[in-house]
Amino acid sequence: MTLEYYQHHADDFFNSTVNVDMGSLYTPFLERIPQGGLLLDAGCGSGRDSKAFLQQGYQVEAFDATAEMAKLASQHTGLSVKQITFSDVDAVNHYDGIWCCASLLHVSAAELPDAMAKLARALKPGGIWYVSFKHGDGERVKDGRHFTDLNEQGLNALLAGLAGITLVGYWMTEDKRPDRSEMWLNALLQKRS
């Protein structure tokens, strides 16, 4: 359902997100990543964030679950964006940082612990991981897309089952798109050294 949505609405989604200024969210993440470090943009959508990281001198790998979004992101960034899902991530201790901006929220609550575990394994010891979810509690379907919303308690419960990952901190932001007023739960996580 969600994958079909993005496959068929890729151009609209690309155009509505590619120019959104996310700079205020990059700063707390990037200030903890070594200059030139290797980042994974997991569920990269338009490739907006990958391109910003590349422009700041980081190495970037990126993937998206749908072929059309991966194609558009590749064209936008110049990267070879892979078409895979979170369940396909098989790297171990590979990335200095992982960026999951508005991507894990499309994973069902039942599958979220496994997706998080795969990403945690891919992160280097000491690595930093950014995640964001629409603030709320529970699962829902809206406009042909599945959402798993999390509040602070839900995030803490999810992290409790994730060995070796600690919460650096979380904060709330309002949606950065001009026509939206939804609240987002943002969090920085770190893999123990």
Disulfide bonds with the S-S distance in Angstrom:
none
